[in-house]
Structures are given as structure tokens and as C-alpha cells.
Amino acid sequence: MNKKTSQKKVQRDFAKLLNELRKKDGFLYYSHKHATGTIHLCYLKTAVDPDKLEKYILPRMQEYLYNDLIELNDHIPFTKTELLNHPTQDQIQEKLVKGFVVIYMENVSPSYLLIPLPLDEKRQVTIPEVEFSVVGPKEAFVEDIDTNLNLIRQRLAIPELKIQKLQVGTVTKTEVAVLSIDGIADEENINTAVQRINDVQIDQVIDSSFIQQSIADNKNSPFPQLLDTERPDRIASVLVEGKIAIVVDGSPHALLGPTTLIEFFSAFEDYFLNWMTASAFRLIRFVAVFFSILITPVYVAVLTHHFEIIPQAMLVTLVHSRMQVPFPPILEALLLEFTIELLREAGARLPTKIGQTIGIVGGIVIGTAAVEAGMTSNVLLIVVALAALGSFTTPVYKMSNTIRLIRFPLLIISHVYGLIGLAVAIAYIMVHLLRLTSLGRPFFAPIFPFRFQDFKDALIRLPFDKQNKRPYQVRSSDVKRPAANQHDK
């Protein structure tokens, strides 16, 4: 095919493309006669920044004398422009939707110049709302992936920071970035995450939760197997430990892995406090979580099957509190637990100020009215309220949901089989946790498999100078790390 025939084919393709694009709402098209020929410009009004177009592109198209699009591209103050000769219609339409301005010039090669001018409507960086801390940085991720990556780069301004970008979603084509530090992160962890993301077959990815559910080791487990965070400082910290991070465009939460069960009960604020204070708070969280899971099922099991183990002094109080209650302990407990969940769900769905009022006032009014009406005992009301408070101590919201979920089947089992059934159910959950993995790594580490070295930042947090090795569980390529020196006076 000679040059003249090729140019005619390009003109026919452009005419066909214009006929197709004119059907789209918001499509704008201009043509301008130049000394060297006619130049055509088209874009989608809703996707392009009009100020940049009028300030940087249109004046230069009229002011400068250029022979082809290469010379025009040299006068445009934008990077990531593309010069193409035979693009397909699908390629052009995809670029238009993403905010590109398409310039076509007849009888030149290359014939197409694509300039990125996306309309940036971004939320400003604000303080964390879910993982708020009194001390420490006050920045949180937003919905724009470039902004989020920049927040991470500010904390890890090193050439070893490696970012692999992928596209997921047959319809949305969402950009997903896998972050790691070269020389520290294990290549097997990186390859596992990249392969699983590439294997995801889904039409849309709206949030990082879609990726979390799609690449989980066990999709039928109620326990989240990747830790999600809205804090860029936490991302930077775990990357230095040898883990990987997954950032999804359109999501203000990033994913961390491989992770362990213990990490879901460790607040990042622990690292901003003295190690003794942080360890005490961490232990309180663990105790509160166990208390939240077990206290209501134990109450139901004891009052239904094992009332003989109740101390005499406490038995009098329990009998007196339940004297007017017409329901068995299981119905009484389910009623209160269901009421707590209703208040929590209503408070989460309403505007913040109204939700807080509903939660506080509703809890007081309904709780008092239920006791006075003889629908429930005041002892169980205290037990359920303490269990709810215990579940609130979990720093990660998705793990808090899991704790709320597993409490209901434990209540049913406790009613039917008593403490023996509760013990068997807890053993089943422990076996499930022992078999669970995160990106192929043990989820129950460092308890099983037992790693004494990793206990330095598990149930308690030792001083930084004692943490001279990276967690064994992540199989870091560089195990040793310099420890901070602390001098006693």
C-alpha cells in the first residue's frame, strides 16, 4: 500500500469515527484550516478540563506555524501525549472517555495526537475517619490513585519503591497498583498478588473491597485475609517490613498483605506511644475481643444448662433480675443483641450527628424500657452492652463485623449444647484460623507456626531497639534491619 492510499484509508477511518462519536452525548468537534491543511479537534465535554483546553491547546493551534503534529506536540506543555497513525476506533473512544483531546491532521504522518486533559474533580486529603489517632500524622487516602501513590512516595522517597500497575474489570477497567520495596519484599508474595489480580474475572471494580474478596485465599471465610487501611503512614511502615500493598483507583482504602490475625487488633497509634503504654492498650483490646465473643454465649449456656456452677450470692441476683422475664435466656439474649445491631446499623446509615444521637438516646430509652417492661433482665442488659463495647475496641472495621457475626451462631450452640457445645465451636473456629492463609502465608502466625522472634511485635510491642529483624512470616528478602539505639540515662 503506497503512502497516498494509506492516507486515504486514514481519512476514511476518521470520517467513520466521527459519525460514530456524534451519537455520544457531550461530544464536541471543531475543525480549523491551517496553512498545511485542515486540522480537526474532538473531545467529550464532561471528561475534559475546559480551562486547560482554552489556555494551552487552542491558542497554540492558531499561533504557531507547524508542518505536522510532531511540531505541534513540541509546543504543547503536557507530558504523556501520544502520537498515533492507525489507531482503532475502540482505542480512540477509550481515550476520549478518559479525558483525552484527540487532534487529527490530514495528509501527515502520524495523523493523530492525543493529549490528556482530564477534568480533575478530587476530594482533598483529610484526616482519617476510621483509623483516627490522637498522635501521629493526620493524612488519609482519597479516591484518586495518583494522589494516594504520591502520599506514599512522600514517605518512601527511595528508588527501590516498586509500583506495578494493572487493569481489572472488563467494563470499568479500574487501575490497580501493587507496591513493594525491591530488595526487601519477597518476590513470591509479589508474584502471588499480581497473578491473582490478573486472574480476577469481574466486570466492575468500584472499591478495594472487590479486590480483597476476589483474591482471598478462602472466599468462604468470615475473616478478612487482607488488612485494609486508609493511612499512608501505615502503608509505608509495612512496606519497609517486607509486605506488599495494593492501591485501587476510586478507593480511599488500600490493602496490605500477607497479614496475620493479630495485626487486626493492633492500632497503628501503638507505634506513636511508649512501648509499655502501647502494649497495655493492645492487651486490653485482646481481652475485650475475647470477652465480647464469649460473655453472652456463656451467660446463655450457664443459665440454660449449668446453673449449678453459679455462686450462691450471684444466683440470688440472677433469679431476682429474671423473676419477671417470660422468655428463656436465648430469646432474651437474641432480642437484646438484635436491638444493639439495629441501633448500630441505624447510627451508621444516618448522618453523623443524627446517628450519634440515635445511638445514645435509643440505647438508653430502649434498654430502660425493656427492663421495666419485664422483656429482659438488667443483668443481661449489662452483659450485652459490655460485649458491644468490647467489639468496638477492634481497630479494623471489617474484623469488628466478623466478631459481631460469629457471636450469633455461638449463642445458638450454647443454648442447645451448653458449655460443651461452646467449647467445640471455639475449637472449630481455632482450627479454621490455623488452616487459614493470607497470600499463601499462615494467618495465625506467630502463634502457629510458633515464631518467637515475631512475638516482639504481636501480643505486646517491645521497644524499637529490640525489633532488629523483620517479621519472619512475610519471608522478607532482607531479614535484618537497623534497630534504633536507646540510651538509658
N, C-alpha and C positions, 0 to 999 in steps of 0.2 A: 504494500500500500504506500503510494507516494505521499509527500507532505501535503499537497493540495487536497487529496482525497481524505486524508486524516483530519484536516481542519474542517472540512465539510461535515464529517461524522461528528466531530465535537460540537459544531453549531447545531446539528440536528438533535443531539442528545440534550443540549442546553434548552432548546425550544420545547422539547418533550418534558423536561424537568419543570420549566416554568408553567406549563399547562397543568401539571400535577400539583405544584405548590400553590397556585392561585386558588385552589379549593380549600386551602387551610385558613382558618380564622386568624387574623392578625398578621398575615404575610404581607410584607411591603416590598415593592420593586421599583428601582429607579434605573434610568439609562442616561448616559452622558456622552456626548460626542466629543472626541478628543482628536488632536492632530494626527495621531497614528491610527485612529479607528474609534469605534463605539465601545464604551465600557459599561458594563451592567453591574448593578449592586442589588442584593436582596438579603432580607433577614426577617426574623419573626419579632414583631413589636414587643411582645410580652417577655421575650428572653434576652433582649439586648439593652444595654445601658445607653439611653439616647444622648446623654450629656457627652460621653466619650466619643460617640459616633460623630456628633456635630463639632466637637472640638478638635479631634485628632485625625479623623478619616476624611470627611467630606471636603474640608479646605485643602488638604494635600492632593486630593484627586483633581482639583481645579487649578491649583497654583503651579505645580511642577510639570515640566515637560519631560515625559518619560516615554521610552520606546516599548517597554514591556512591563510585566508585573514584577519582575525581579527588581527593577529600578524603583517602582512604586513601594515595594516592600522595604527597601533601604531607607525610605523617608518616613516610614510609619514607626512610631516609638512604642512598639509592642513586641514582646517575645512570644514564642510558641505559635507563631504563624506557620501556615502550611501552604506550599506551592504544589499544585497537582495538575496533571494534564488530562487523565482519563478516569476521573472518579466515577463510581457508580451512583445511581440515584439514592440508594439507601445510605451511602456514606454522606452525601450532601445533606440529606434530610436529618440524619443523626446529628451532624454538626450544627445545623440550624436550631434544632431543639435545645442544644447545649449552650446556645448563646453566641454562635459564630456569625460573623458577617461574611457572606460569600460574594467575591468580586470576580466577574468573568470578563475577559477581553478577547475580542475576535482576532483571528489570524495571528496569534502569537503562541509561543510555547515557553513555559507552561501556561495554560489558559485560565486556571483557577487560582485565586488567592483567598485563603481562609484566615480570618482574623478573629481571635477570641475577644469578645466584648460582653461577657455575661453580666446580667443585672444582679448585683450583689445585695441581696436583702438578708442580712445576717443578724442574728441576735448577739448582743455584746457579751463579752466574757464577764460572768458574775461570780458570786460566792457559791460554794457548794451548798445544795439544799438537802441532799440525802446524807452525805458524809461530812456534815459541818463539824468543824473543830474550833475550840476556843483559841488555841495557839496554833501557829504554823501558817502556811500560805493560804490565801483566800481566793484562789482561782479554780474555776471548774470548766469542764469541756462544754462546747456548744455543738450545734448541729452541722457545722461546716468542717469537713475533714482537713482542709488545708490549715484552718485556724488551730485545730486540735494538734496536728503534727508540728506546727510552729511552737505551741506551748510546750511540747515535749522536747523539741530541739533547743529551746532556750535553756532547759535544764541539763541536756546532754549535747553540748556543742562539741561533739567529737566526730572525727571521720569514720570511726568504727560503727556508728549507728547505721544499721542496715534496714531499709524500707522496701518491701516487695509489695507492689500494687496489683490487685486482681479485680476482676469484674464478676459480680454474682447477680443472678436474676435475669431470666430471659426477656422480661418486659422492662423492669426498672433499670437494669444494667448498673447496679449500685457499685461504687468504688469501695474496695476493702483493702486496707493496708496491714501487712504483717510486719511488726517491728522486732528487732533483736539487735544485740551488740556482737559484732564479729569478734571472735576470739574468746568470748565468754559463754554465749549461748550454745547449747548442744545442737548440732546440725540435725540430729534425729527428731528433736522436738519441732524444729522449724519445718522440716520436710513433712512431718505428720500433719501439722496445722495447714500448710499450703496445699497438700494433697486433698485433705478433707474439704477445704473450702472450694477447691476446683471441682470436686466431685458433687457439690451441692446442686441438686436439680430442683429449682424453685422459680416461680415466675416473678416474685417480688421480694425485696429485702428492704423493709422500712426502718428497721432498728437493729442494733447489735444483738438483741434477743433472738432474732430469726437465725443468725449465725450460731449463737450459743446452743440453740435447740437442734440445729442441723448437724453440727459436728460433735455433739456429745458422745462420749463412749457408750453410755447406756441411756437411750432416749426414753425408757420406761421408768427411770428412777425419779423420785420426787426431789432428790438432792441435786442442786446445781453443781456442775462439774467444771465450770469456768467461773472465775470471780469477776464480777463487773464492778467498775469504779468510774466515778466522774471526776477524779482528782488526777491532774497531770503529774503532780509530785509523786504520787503512789506508783504511777506507770514508770517514771524514771527510776525509782528505787528498785522495783522488781526486775527491770531490765538489767540493772547492774548486778543483781543477784544471779542472773543467768536465765531468767524466764523470758517468755515472749509475750507480746501484746498484740491485740487485734483491734484496729480502729475502723469504724464503719461510717461512711458518709451519711449524714442525716441523723446520726445518733449522738446524744451527749454522754453516752456511756461507752467505755472501752472494756475489752475482755482481757483477762490475764490467765496464763496457764504455763505449765501444769501447776495446779493448785492442790491444797490439802484441806481437809475438813477444819483443822484448827485455824487456818487463816480466815475463815468466815466469821470467827468470833474475836478477831484481833483488829481493833480500830487503828487506823494509821496515826491517830493522835498519840498512841502509845509511844511512838518514837520521838515525840516532842517533849516528853516528860522524863523525870528522873526514873531510872530503871526500877527502883523499888516501888515507886508510886504506880508506874505503868504495869508492873507485874501484879500488884494488888488489885487494880481495876480489872485486869484480864482474868484473874482467878474469880473475881466476883461475877463476871459475865458467864463463865463456865458453870458456876454453881447456880446462877439464876436460870440458865437454859435447862439444866437437868431438873431443877425444881419446877419449871414451867411445864415440862413434858410429863413428869411423873406425879405431881401432887394431886391433881384431880382424879386420875385413874386409881391411885392408891386410896383416896377417900372413898370412891365408889366400891372398890374391892373389899375394903375393910368393913364398911357398913353393911355390905350385902352378904359377905361370906365369913368374915373373920372378926366379928365384933368382940370376940373374947380376948383379943390381944390389946384392946383399948384400955388404958389405965383407968382405974375406978373414978378418980377425980375428973378426968376428961369425959368419961362415959355419961356422968350426970349432966354435964354441959351440953353434950350432943343430944341426949334424949330430950332435954328441955327445949333446945332450939328446934328440934324436929317434931315436937308434940302436935303442932297444928298443921303440919305439911301433909297433904293427902297423897303425894306421889312417892314412888320408890326413889332411891338415890340416883339411879341412872337417868330417869326423866328429869329430875331436879337439876342434875349437872348439865344435861344436854340443853335444857331450857336456858340456863344462865350462859353457857358457852355460846349458844346461838344468839342470844341477846348481845353479848360482847362483840361477836362478829358483825352483827347488824350495825351496831354503833360505830365500829371501826370502819366498815365499808361506807357508811353514810358520811362519816367525817372525812374520808379520803376523796369522795366524789364531789362534795360541796366545796365552794370557795373557802380559802384558808381560814379567814376569820370566823365565818359561819360554822365551818366544820369543827373548829376548836370549841366553840360554844355548845354545839350539839353533843360533842363527845363528853364534855364535863357535866353539863346540866342534865343531859339524857341519862348518863350513868348514875348520877346521884338520885334523880327522881325515880327512875325505873327500879333501881336497886332497893331504895327505901320502900317504895310501893309494893314490890314483890314480897319483901319480908313482912310488912304489916298485913298484907292480904293472905298470908299463910301459903304462898305459892312456893317459897323456898326458905331454907334456914339461913340465919345470919352467919353461921359458921362457914357454910359452903360459899356464901357470897364473898366472904373474906378470902377463901381459898382460890376461887376463880379470879378475883381481882388481882391477887398476888401472882397467879400463873400468867395472867395477861401482861402484868408489868415485867415479869421475867422474860417473856418473849420479846418485849420492846428493847431489851438491852442488846439484842443482836445487831451488830453494826451494818450487816448486809441485808437489805430488804428482802431479797428472794429467799435467803435462808430462813428469815423470820416467817415467811409464808409456809415454808416446809414444816417448821415446828408447829405452826397452827394446824396444819393438815393432819400430821400423824397423831395428834392428840385425840382426835375423834375415834379412829379405829381402836386405839388403846383403851378408850372409855368403854366401848362395846365389849372388847375382850375381857376387861376387868369385871364387868357386870356378869358375864356368862361363866368365866372360869376362875375368877378371883385372882389372888396374887400369883398363883402358879401360872395361870394363863398370861398375866402381865410379864412375868419373868421370861416365858417362852417368846413372847412378842418382842421384848427388848433384845433377846438373844438373836432373833431373826433379823432385826434391824442392824445389829452389830455385824452379823455375817454378811449382810448386804453391803455394809460400808467397807468391810475387809476385802470384798471382791470388786468394789468399785475402783475405777481408774480415771485419771484426768490426762488426756493426750497420751494414754498408754502408761502413765506413771501412777504408783499406788496413791489412792486418795486418802488412806488412813495413816499415812506416814506423818511423823516419825514413830508413831506408836507401833504400827505394823506395816512393813518390816521395821523392827526396832533400830533406830539410829540415834545413839546417844549424842552425837555431835549436833544434830538438828534440834535437840531439846533446849539449846541455848536461846532459841527464839521461838518457843512453842507455847507451853502452858505458862511459862514465865519469860520475861525478857531480861537477859543478862546485859551488863554494860557493853558498849561497843568494842572495847579493847579485848573482850573475851570472845567476840564473834569474828575470829580470824579465818574462817572458812565459809564458803558459800554453801547453801543447803545441798546436801547430798542427793536429795530427791529429784532435783532438776537436772542432774548429771552434767554440771557445768564443765565446759572445756578448760577453764582456769579455776581450779578449786580454791586456791589460796587467794586471800585479799588482804591488803594492808589494814591493820587494825588501828583505831585511834588510841593514842597514848594518853593515859590519865595519870597524873602525878598527885599523890597524897601530900598534903601539907603537914 
